């Protein structure tokens, strides 16, 4: 007796093998059989003729940490087939929140309407479980959180005592179940950290079997040096390295891609465990203040705002930015602001906004940062489509959205977020597999499922396999399509027929079913699962 049988489906199992026909029998939250189940009995039979079924997509690079605390929950991830999000990337995680780090996040809490407070990962993860999740969540610890808690946002290096404090916080959160450390080396306070600091912290993570995910120190002019640093950290700490959203920013750097590949592949050939992820778009998205020089960001948001308002320091910042003024005008789109007075600028390029305001582009940029207290999300158009295709083809590249979960309404329906929040995974399958044939279907599915499960170390997800959790996506390959655009990003995709998380349907007929079966996946529990012989890491 099964709870659910998905019958006569074309299965893409996450291993990279060719699709095959099978029935899938599910009992509770687990796949019990992948076979021909003609005489079996089930409470529900889902007939999947002409449809494909694959493991639920694992978003290896997500930023939903705080948005997950919004109720009702955002739908943009599960509606595109994502059943597990790896959060806490780019050096910024939901915990720990102490001292200056908590103060930096107060504005985020206010904007999202979050009233419950926490300090540690244990507290945060417990709150998530109480609220209920549509998808599973895998937590990483942000390096910026522990550095900011101990050193604040100043440009300084830790002494032995301070480094020990950072290691203590890291060990505490590793025990709470985080899967590794992430860094954001273009963001404060990560921009002030030296390589040896990262190595010492990564050694703690390596001892526990975790990974190191890095938003490198440069993705543009110094990208080769940044890759060398990431490799060096992997070697120095004996840790698996995940390069976040591998890219070449700026036309002047597009030609560097072959050398980037050579560096990564040479390291892999010598035994360095290094992979990367990428989203299927040629525009990046992050906070607008990322364009400021490092020195202008020291001390946190209040100190940065004070510098922007200081005429002498502002002129120095203007001089720094002027060299790229043409790029600023054409390549930056304002995605989200906080104040009502500036809402008309959402969805517009910086040059257009400058014309509306009758200002120079650099003055518009700096004045907007002041008016919004630095709380501006922006989209940056600076990448090559040809390079994107070559990146996607590499067998060590996985798919990640680099997005938080959003929605079409409520608090999470505001602004003009990057379309990747709504369309990443359907875009790969529809555009880059079916239409452009950049990837084979089974190859793309592996990059979204089995491969990230292996890299992170999740022992019971990522594959359609007996004994594995029933995280599944049913889709129509002829119809799957991303509908979100930069101009109209709040659009769910087409062709996703059903999404199952832990054996329960979360999406059917293009709508939520009302269930919240997602779980917090703690690494400590996964290690126990493997060690007692109930399963093994794929």
VODO-799938 format. One record per residue (C-alpha): x negated, y, z negated; residue in one letter. Coordinates in pm, 1 decimal. Layout:
<sites>
      east     north        up  res
         X         Y         Z    a
...
</sites>
This chain:
<sites>
      east     north        up  res
       0.0       0.0       0.0    x
    -150.0     329.5     113.4    x
     -36.7     677.4      19.8    x
    -106.9     804.2     371.5    x
    -195.7     638.1     698.6    x
    -318.3     856.1     983.6    x
    -254.0     630.7    1279.6    x
    -408.6     598.9    1623.8    x
    -638.9     898.6    1588.3    x
    -952.7     972.3    1785.1    x
   -1209.8     979.1    1506.2    x
   -1524.5    1189.8    1504.9    x
   -1679.5    1059.1    1186.0    x
   -1952.8    1317.8    1114.4    x
   -2248.9    1094.4    1195.4    x
   -2295.0    1219.7    1550.2    x
   -2171.9     896.5    1710.7    x
   -1922.6     906.9    1996.8    x
   -1551.6     938.4    1913.3    x
   -1354.2     618.0    1863.6    x
    -994.7     511.4    1799.8    x
    -891.1     405.1    1448.7    x
    -629.9     428.2    1176.0    x
    -729.6     587.5     846.5    x
    -579.0     459.6     521.5    x
    -584.1     690.0     219.0    x
    -507.4     611.2    -142.3    x
    -515.1     894.0    -393.7    x
    -804.0    1121.7    -298.9    x
   -1009.7     853.4    -124.1    x
   -1038.3     695.4     220.6    x
    -973.9     323.0     165.3    x
    -984.6     197.4     522.0    x
   -1100.3     308.1     867.7    x
    -973.9      29.7    1088.9    x
    -672.3    -100.2    1278.9    x
    -392.5     -97.1    1021.1    x
     -98.4    -213.0    1230.7    x
      82.0    -406.5     954.2    x
      -4.0    -182.0     662.7    x
     255.6       1.9     454.6    x
     226.0     365.0     345.8    x
     439.1     629.0     181.0    x
     357.0     856.0     473.7    x
     247.1     777.3     826.5    x
      97.5    1063.8    1027.1    x
      95.9     974.5    1396.3    x
    -210.5    1125.3    1558.4    x
    -188.2    1019.2    1921.2    x
    -367.2    1270.1    2146.8    x
    -525.8    1433.3    1840.1    x
    -875.1    1427.6    1694.3    x
    -957.7    1375.0    1328.6    x
   -1287.5    1456.2    1162.4    x
   -1422.7    1525.4     813.9    x
   -1321.2    1856.0     661.0    x
   -1560.1    2131.4     761.7    x
   -1827.0    2222.3     507.0    x
   -1903.1    2594.0     524.3    x
   -2267.9    2579.9     421.6    x
   -2297.0    2957.8     400.4    x
   -2000.5    3128.5     232.9    x
   -1944.0    3435.6      17.0    x
   -1604.7    3371.6    -142.3    x
   -1735.3    3385.7    -501.7    x
   -1516.8    3673.1    -622.4    x
   -1238.0    3649.3    -362.5    x
   -1159.2    3301.9    -496.7    x
   -1039.2    3468.8    -816.4    x
    -757.5    3647.3    -631.2    x
    -409.2    3497.8    -665.5    x
    -242.0    3408.3    -433.6    x
    -550.1    3257.8    -274.4    x
    -684.0    3362.7      64.0    x
    -602.9    3136.8     358.1    x
    -866.0    3225.0     617.1    x
   -1098.0    2936.1     535.4    x
    -860.8    2641.9     498.1    x
    -655.8    2750.7     801.9    x
    -966.5    2698.0    1017.7    x
   -1028.1    2351.7     873.7    x
   -1279.3    2432.3     601.6    x
   -1238.7    2199.7     302.5    x
   -1559.6    2285.7     113.8    x
   -1733.3    2621.0      74.4    x
   -2094.2    2658.7     -41.5    x
   -2086.0    2991.9    -226.9    x
   -2344.9    3208.1    -401.2    x
   -2558.4    3276.9     -94.7    x
   -2794.8    3566.8     -13.6    x
   -2905.0    3604.9    -374.6    x
   -2558.1    3708.9    -497.2    x
   -2337.4    3472.3    -697.1    x
   -2040.3    3498.2    -930.7    x
   -2257.8    3420.7   -1233.2    x
   -2446.4    3474.7   -1451.0    x
   -2320.5    3826.2   -1515.8    x
   -2523.9    4006.5   -1778.8    x
   -2624.2    4369.0   -1828.3    x
   -2698.4    4559.2   -1507.2    x
   -2560.2    4277.4   -1290.1    x
   -2221.2    4291.8   -1460.3    x
   -2217.2    4669.5   -1421.3    x
   -2290.8    4638.2   -1047.2    x
   -1988.3    4408.0   -1007.3    x
   -1736.0    4621.6   -1196.6    x
   -1621.6    4794.5    -878.5    x
   -1564.2    4456.9    -710.1    x
   -1348.8    4341.8   -1000.9    x
   -1140.9    4659.8    -980.2    x
   -1090.9    4638.7    -602.1    x
    -981.1    4275.7    -616.4    x
    -766.2    4317.2    -926.1    x
    -966.6    4066.4   -1128.9    x
    -894.7    4105.0   -1500.6    x
   -1041.5    3784.2   -1638.2    x
   -1405.7    3817.3   -1735.9    x
   -1688.3    3569.2   -1761.9    x
   -2063.7    3569.0   -1810.2    x
   -2184.9    3215.9   -1735.8    x
   -2122.1    2969.4   -1456.5    x
   -1951.2    2734.5   -1701.2    x
   -1696.2    3005.1   -1782.2    x
   -1649.0    3107.4   -1419.9    x
   -1603.7    2754.4   -1287.9    x
   -1354.0    2675.4   -1563.2    x
   -1148.1    2980.7   -1463.8    x
   -1152.2    2869.2   -1101.4    x
   -1023.1    2527.2   -1197.0    x
    -747.5    2677.1   -1409.5    x
    -631.3    2892.1   -1118.7    x
    -641.7    2615.0    -860.8    x
    -828.3    2602.4    -530.5    x
    -721.8    2536.8    -173.5    x
   -1073.4    2414.1     -83.2    x
   -1357.5    2258.6    -275.3    x
   -1630.8    2491.5    -395.6    x
   -2005.1    2419.8    -424.4    x
   -2186.5    2686.3    -632.0    x
   -2537.1    2819.8    -572.2    x
   -2708.1    3057.2    -814.8    x
   -2813.7    3395.5    -680.1    x
   -3169.8    3501.4    -753.7    x
   -3044.8    3859.9    -770.1    x
   -2823.6    3768.6   -1064.9    x
   -3103.2    3639.7   -1285.5    x
   -3355.3    3904.1   -1176.5    x
   -3100.5    4179.8   -1227.4    x
   -3002.8    4044.4   -1567.9    x
   -3363.1    4044.9   -1692.0    x
   -3530.0    4330.0   -1497.6    x
   -3236.7    4533.8   -1372.1    x
   -3260.4    4685.1   -1025.2    x
   -3597.3    4855.6   -1067.3    x
   -3903.1    4796.7    -850.7    x
   -4112.5    4606.2   -1101.5    x
   -4266.5    4263.9   -1144.9    x
   -4184.4    4029.9   -1435.9    x
   -4439.7    3960.8   -1705.1    x
   -4472.5    3609.0   -1846.7    x
   -4197.7    3663.6   -2102.5    x
   -3956.0    3806.0   -1847.6    x
   -4027.2    3526.9   -1599.5    x
   -3959.9    3276.6   -1877.0    x
   -3626.6    3449.8   -1943.4    x
   -3533.9    3420.2   -1577.0    x
   -3631.1    3053.3   -1578.8    x
   -3422.4    3000.6   -1891.9    x
   -3113.4    3149.2   -1727.6    x
   -3176.2    2936.7   -1419.9    x
   -3210.7    2616.8   -1624.2    x
   -2889.3    2698.1   -1810.9    x
   -2692.6    2731.7   -1489.4    x
   -2851.0    2424.6   -1330.9    x
   -2713.2    2231.0   -1627.8    x
   -2370.4    2386.3   -1558.2    x
   -2370.0    2224.9   -1213.8    x
   -2511.5    2467.9    -955.4    x
   -2675.9    2304.4    -655.0    x
   -2969.2    2535.4    -601.3    x
   -3104.6    2889.0    -583.0    x
   -3034.1    3146.9    -314.4    x
   -3228.5    3463.7    -242.4    x
   -3139.1    3786.8     -67.0    x
   -3475.3    3942.6       5.6    x
   -3331.9    4244.0     190.7    x
   -3100.8    4338.5     -97.7    x
   -3181.6    4490.0    -434.5    x
   -3308.0    4353.9    -663.8    x
   -3439.2    4071.7    -441.7    x
   -3630.9    4317.1    -221.6    x
   -3864.1    4383.1    -515.6    x
   -3950.3    4017.4    -582.0    x
   -4283.4    3878.1    -468.6    x
   -4330.5    3533.2    -323.9    x
   -4493.8    3390.5    -635.5    x
   -4186.3    3480.7    -842.9    x
   -3959.7    3291.7    -603.8    x
   -4193.7    2991.4    -604.8    x
   -4196.3    2969.9    -984.3    x
   -3817.5    2978.6    -998.4    x
   -3783.9    2730.3    -713.4    x
   -4004.7    2485.2    -899.9    x
   -3735.2    2468.1   -1168.0    x
   -3476.5    2396.1    -899.3    x
   -3697.2    2139.4    -728.7    x
   -3729.7    1939.1   -1050.9    x
   -3351.4    1906.2   -1058.3    x
   -3332.0    1807.8    -690.2    x
   -3164.4    2129.4    -575.5    x
   -3223.8    2341.7    -266.3    x
   -3346.6    2693.8    -188.9    x
   -3130.7    2896.8      51.2    x
   -3279.2    3225.0     165.8    x
   -3164.9    3539.6     338.3    x
   -3519.0    3612.3     449.1    x
   -3709.1    3933.9     392.5    x
   -3660.6    4030.1     756.7    x
   -3451.4    3909.8    1049.1    x
   -3585.4    4175.4    1284.2    x
   -3925.7    4333.6    1326.1    x
   -4092.2    4115.5    1059.4    x
   -3896.5    3796.0    1124.5    x
   -4203.2    3583.6    1198.0    x
   -4366.8    3689.6     873.3    x
   -4041.0    3617.4     690.5    x
   -4023.4    3263.8     830.4    x
   -4383.8    3207.5     725.3    x
   -4292.0    3318.2     373.0    x
   -3990.7    3083.2     359.7    x
   -4207.3    2791.5     470.4    x
   -4473.0    2884.2     216.7    x
   -4213.7    2886.6     -62.2    x
   -4091.6    2543.6      44.2    x
   -4445.3    2407.1      32.4    x
   -4540.6    2585.4    -290.3    x
   -4233.4    2469.7    -480.5    x
   -4188.7    2131.2    -306.4    x
   -3829.4    2223.9    -233.0    x
   -3587.2    2190.9      57.7    x
   -3539.7    2527.9     231.3    x
   -3224.7    2647.0     404.3    x
   -3275.0    2959.9     616.9    x
   -2953.4    3158.0     611.8    x
   -2797.7    3273.5     941.5    x
   -3107.9    3239.5    1160.0    x
   -3115.2    3528.3    1405.4    x
   -3320.1    3785.8    1595.5    x
   -3196.4    4134.6    1510.4    x
   -3266.2    4410.1    1760.9    x
   -3334.7    4381.1    2132.1    x
   -3704.5    4440.6    2065.9    x
   -3712.5    4110.3    1873.3    x
   -3509.3    3883.1    2099.0    x
   -3822.9    3749.4    2268.0    x
   -3953.3    3610.8    1937.4    x
   -3709.1    3319.6    1924.7    x
   -3936.5    3054.7    2085.6    x
   -4211.6    3134.5    1836.2    x
   -3961.2    3114.9    1550.5    x
   -3857.9    2769.4    1669.3    x
   -4221.6    2662.7    1694.0    x
   -4293.8    2773.3    1336.9    x
   -3993.5    2589.6    1195.6    x
   -4048.3    2273.3    1399.1    x
   -4419.6    2259.6    1319.1    x
   -4334.7    2283.8     949.8    x
   -4075.0    2008.9     985.6    x
   -4324.7    1787.7    1166.3    x
   -4565.4    1823.7     871.2    x
   -4302.2    1720.7     617.0    x
   -4151.8    2051.4     508.4    x
   -3778.3    2007.8     450.0    x
   -3647.5    2314.1     629.1    x
   -3317.9    2370.9     809.2    x
   -3103.1    2672.6     895.1    x
   -2745.7    2778.6     959.9    x
   -2578.3    3018.6    1199.2    x
   -2235.4    3163.6    1279.2    x
   -2111.8    3171.4    1643.1    x
   -2108.9    3549.8    1690.7    x
   -2364.1    3810.2    1799.0    x
   -2274.3    4071.3    1536.3    x
   -2386.8    4063.2    1174.7    x
   -2193.6    4198.9     878.4    x
   -2300.9    4321.4     537.9    x
   -2297.3    4632.5     317.7    x
   -2369.7    4956.1     504.0    x
   -2633.8    5060.8     250.9    x
   -2860.7    4783.1     381.9    x
   -2989.5    5043.5     632.9    x
   -3145.2    5252.0     352.5    x
   -3517.7    5225.9     273.9    x
   -3607.0    4995.4     -15.3    x
   -3724.2    5277.3    -239.0    x
   -3387.2    5449.7    -212.0    x
   -3210.6    5146.5    -366.5    x
   -3426.5    5103.5    -675.0    x
   -3238.6    5130.7   -1003.9    x
   -2896.9    5017.3    -880.9    x
   -2602.3    5192.2    -721.4    x
   -2591.6    5496.1    -948.7    x
   -2960.4    5569.9    -888.6    x
   -2919.7    5523.4    -512.6    x
   -2624.7    5763.6    -507.2    x
   -2825.2    6021.4    -699.8    x
   -3099.6    6003.9    -435.5    x
   -2848.0    6049.2    -154.7    x
   -2722.5    6365.0    -325.5    x
   -3072.4    6503.9    -385.3    x
   -3152.7    6736.6     -88.7    x
   -3524.5    6658.0     -84.7    x
   -3484.4    6280.7    -109.9    x
   -3194.2    6284.5     133.4    x
   -3412.9    6449.9     395.8    x
   -3668.7    6172.7     351.9    x
   -3394.4    5915.8     405.4    x
   -3271.6    6104.8     713.2    x
   -3621.0    6097.7     859.8    x
   -3639.0    5723.8     793.3    x
   -3308.4    5665.4     974.5    x
   -3356.5    5903.1    1268.5    x
   -3583.6    5668.0    1454.4    x
   -3283.0    5438.2    1505.2    x
   -3008.3    5699.8    1538.6    x
   -2899.3    5577.6    1882.2    x
   -2861.6    5226.5    1746.3    x
   -2676.2    5353.8    1441.2    x
   -2415.5    5526.0    1655.3    x
   -2347.0    5238.4    1893.3    x
   -2421.8    4928.6    1691.0    x
   -2249.3    4993.0    1356.4    x
   -1875.9    4945.5    1307.3    x
   -1716.9    5040.9     975.2    x
   -1526.1    4734.4     856.1    x
   -1396.4    4822.8     510.9    x
   -1386.1    5127.0     283.9    x
   -1228.3    5184.1     -55.6    x
   -1083.0    5535.6     -47.7    x
    -760.4    5615.4     134.4    x
    -908.3    5928.9     293.0    x
   -1157.1    5720.6     491.4    x
    -924.0    5433.9     588.9    x
    -877.4    5581.5     941.8    x
   -1243.8    5505.8    1007.5    x
   -1203.6    5129.4     963.3    x
   -1257.6    4951.1    1293.8    x
   -1446.7    5244.0    1450.4    x
   -1811.4    5278.9    1552.2    x
   -2028.5    5517.3    1356.4    x
   -2084.0    5742.3    1658.5    x
   -1709.2    5782.2    1708.1    x
   -1663.5    5866.4    1340.4    x
   -1943.2    6124.3    1360.8    x
   -1762.0    6289.8    1653.2    x
   -1436.2    6292.9    1454.6    x
   -1614.1    6459.7    1163.9    x
   -1823.7    6695.9    1374.5    x
   -2147.1    6569.0    1221.1    x
   -2474.4    6412.5    1318.5    x
   -2463.4    6033.6    1297.0    x
   -2711.9    6007.2    1011.4    x
   -2522.5    6267.8     807.7    x
   -2197.3    6081.6     865.3    x
   -2357.6    5759.0     747.4    x
   -2501.0    5912.0     430.6    x
   -2190.4    6115.2     347.9    x
   -1969.9    5808.9     385.2    x
   -2195.1    5616.2     148.4    x
   -2156.6    5895.5    -106.1    x
   -1781.6    5928.6     -59.6    x
   -1733.1    5553.4     -98.9    x
   -1987.3    5512.0    -381.2    x
   -2177.2    5274.0    -147.9    x
   -1872.8    5041.8    -123.4    x
   -1865.1    5008.7     256.4    x
   -1871.1    4688.8     461.5    x
   -2006.3    4724.0     814.6    x
   -2053.9    4514.8    1127.4    x
   -2382.4    4541.9    1318.5    x
   -2396.1    4459.8    1692.1    x
   -2759.9    4375.4    1760.8    x
   -2800.0    4012.1    1868.3    x
   -2841.5    3816.5    2191.2    x
   -2580.2    3571.7    2323.7    x
   -2851.8    3371.4    2500.2    x
   -3045.3    3339.9    2174.9    x
   -2729.9    3235.7    1989.7    x
   -2674.7    2949.5    2232.3    x
   -3032.9    2829.2    2195.5    x
   -3005.7    2845.3    1816.0    x
   -2682.4    2644.9    1811.8    x
   -2843.6    2368.0    2020.2    x
   -3118.5    2292.6    1769.5    x
   -3054.5    1976.8    1569.7    x
   -3162.7    2140.1    1241.9    x
   -2908.7    2423.3    1273.4    x
   -2572.1    2389.0    1094.7    x
   -2262.0    2605.9    1113.6    x
   -2184.9    2857.4     840.1    x
   -1938.9    3145.4     842.9    x
   -2143.6    3389.0     629.7    x
   -1802.9    3518.2     516.8    x
   -1579.2    3542.6     216.5    x
   -1226.3    3409.1     228.3    x
    -971.1    3668.5     342.4    x
    -604.5    3674.4     437.3    x
    -352.4    3856.6     653.0    x
    -174.4    4026.5     364.7    x
    -218.8    4150.0       8.7    x
    -552.0    4249.8    -144.1    x
    -736.8    4007.6      83.6    x
    -563.9    4146.2     392.8    x
    -735.8    4485.1     378.8    x
   -1004.8    4634.3     601.9    x
   -1145.1    4493.3     925.3    x
   -1356.0    4197.1     816.6    x
   -1582.7    4018.5    1060.4    x
   -1375.0    3772.9    1269.7    x
   -1600.0    3491.2    1149.1    x
   -1393.6    3484.4     828.6    x
   -1096.6    3354.6    1031.3    x
   -1247.5    3189.2    1336.5    x
   -1596.9    3041.9    1290.3    x
   -1529.6    2670.1    1313.7    x
   -1251.7    2675.5    1578.0    x
   -1471.3    2908.6    1784.1    x
   -1752.0    2653.6    1790.4    x
   -1517.6    2372.1    1895.6    x
   -1309.8    2572.3    2142.3    x
   -1557.9    2814.3    2296.5    x
   -1900.5    2653.9    2262.0    x
   -1796.9    2288.0    2295.4    x
   -1486.4    2267.4    2517.6    x
   -1521.4    2580.2    2731.9    x
   -1895.1    2649.9    2753.2    x
   -2029.5    2297.9    2686.3    x
   -2320.9    2429.7    2486.6    x
   -2273.8    2141.2    2240.9    x
   -2115.5    1797.4    2257.7    x
   -1809.6    1752.8    2039.0    x
   -1965.2    1489.2    1812.9    x
   -2281.9    1699.7    1785.1    x
   -2087.6    2008.4    1676.9    x
   -1879.1    1816.4    1424.8    x
   -2194.1    1672.9    1266.7    x
   -2331.4    2025.7    1225.1    x
   -2009.6    2115.3    1038.0    x
   -1967.0    1804.4     823.0    x
   -2214.5    1522.2     769.6    x
   -2528.1    1728.4     814.9    x
   -2448.0    1997.0     553.1    x
   -2334.6    1722.6     313.4    x
   -2675.4    1558.2     354.5    x
   -2870.7    1882.9     318.7    x
   -2684.9    1995.7       5.8    x
   -2678.0    1642.9    -135.6    x
   -2300.9    1592.5    -164.4    x
   -2267.7    1213.6    -195.8    x
   -1903.2    1145.0    -108.4    x
   -1796.0    1398.4     155.4    x
   -1882.2    1496.0     509.4    x
   -1800.2    1163.1     675.7    x
   -1492.5     962.5     771.6    x
   -1604.1     656.1     581.8    x
   -1454.5     405.3     339.5    x
   -1503.4     518.2     -20.3    x
   -1543.1     883.7      72.6    x
   -1308.0    1161.6     -32.2    x
   -1017.4    1230.2     199.9    x
   -1118.5    1577.4     316.4    x
    -996.7    1570.3     676.0    x
    -906.4    1795.5     968.3    x
    -663.5    1699.6    1244.0    x
    -690.2    1915.2    1556.4    x
    -580.4    1938.4    1917.0    x
    -901.0    1966.4    2116.8    x
    -718.2    2106.5    2418.7    x
    -569.3    2391.0    2214.5    x
    -820.5    2472.1    1942.1    x
    -914.8    2838.2    1966.3    x
   -1024.9    3127.9    1748.2    x
    -787.0    3424.2    1775.3    x
    -963.2    3672.6    1548.0    x
   -1140.9    3964.5    1716.1    x
   -1344.3    4258.9    1591.1    x
   -1048.3    4484.2    1663.7    x
    -787.4    4248.6    1514.1    x
    -966.6    4011.6    1277.1    x
    -669.0    3904.8    1062.3    x
    -558.5    3623.5    1292.9    x
    -550.8    3255.0    1212.3    x
    -677.6    3011.8    1476.9    x
    -474.8    2782.5    1703.0    x
    -499.2    2405.6    1735.7    x
    -553.2    2308.5    1371.0    x
    -268.4    2062.2    1313.9    x
    -338.8    1952.8     958.5    x
    -596.2    1996.8     681.0    x
    -625.9    1749.9     393.9    x
    -826.8    1817.1      78.6    x
    -883.5    1536.6    -172.0    x
    -603.9    1331.3     -19.5    x
    -339.9    1606.7     -20.1    x
    -220.2    1803.7     280.9    x
    -297.3    2172.4     230.6    x
    -210.7    2281.3     585.3    x
      63.1    2135.5     804.7    x
     237.9    2297.6    1099.4    x
      24.7    2614.0    1076.0    x
     129.6    2686.4     717.7    x
      22.4    2608.6     363.0    x
     206.9    2325.3     192.6    x
     180.0    2485.1    -151.4    x
     -69.5    2240.4    -297.1    x
    -401.9    2344.5    -446.9    x
    -604.5    2022.1    -463.7    x
    -949.4    2180.3    -423.3    x
   -1214.2    2107.0    -683.1    x
   -1528.8    2266.3    -815.6    x
   -1807.5    2027.9    -713.7    x
   -2078.2    2031.1    -978.9    x
   -2417.9    1891.3    -891.0    x
   -2452.5    1730.8   -1233.6    x
   -2141.1    1523.3   -1162.1    x
   -2263.1    1431.4    -812.8    x
   -2595.4    1308.9    -953.9    x
   -2408.1    1097.4   -1208.3    x
   -2185.4     958.6    -930.2    x
   -2491.5     850.1    -735.2    x
   -2693.8     719.8   -1029.5    x
   -2425.3     482.2   -1156.1    x
   -2401.4     317.5    -815.4    x
   -2052.8     429.0    -718.1    x
   -2187.6     587.5    -403.3    x
   -2501.7     710.3    -244.7    x
   -2619.7    1023.9     -78.2    x
   -2566.4     976.8     296.2    x
</sites>
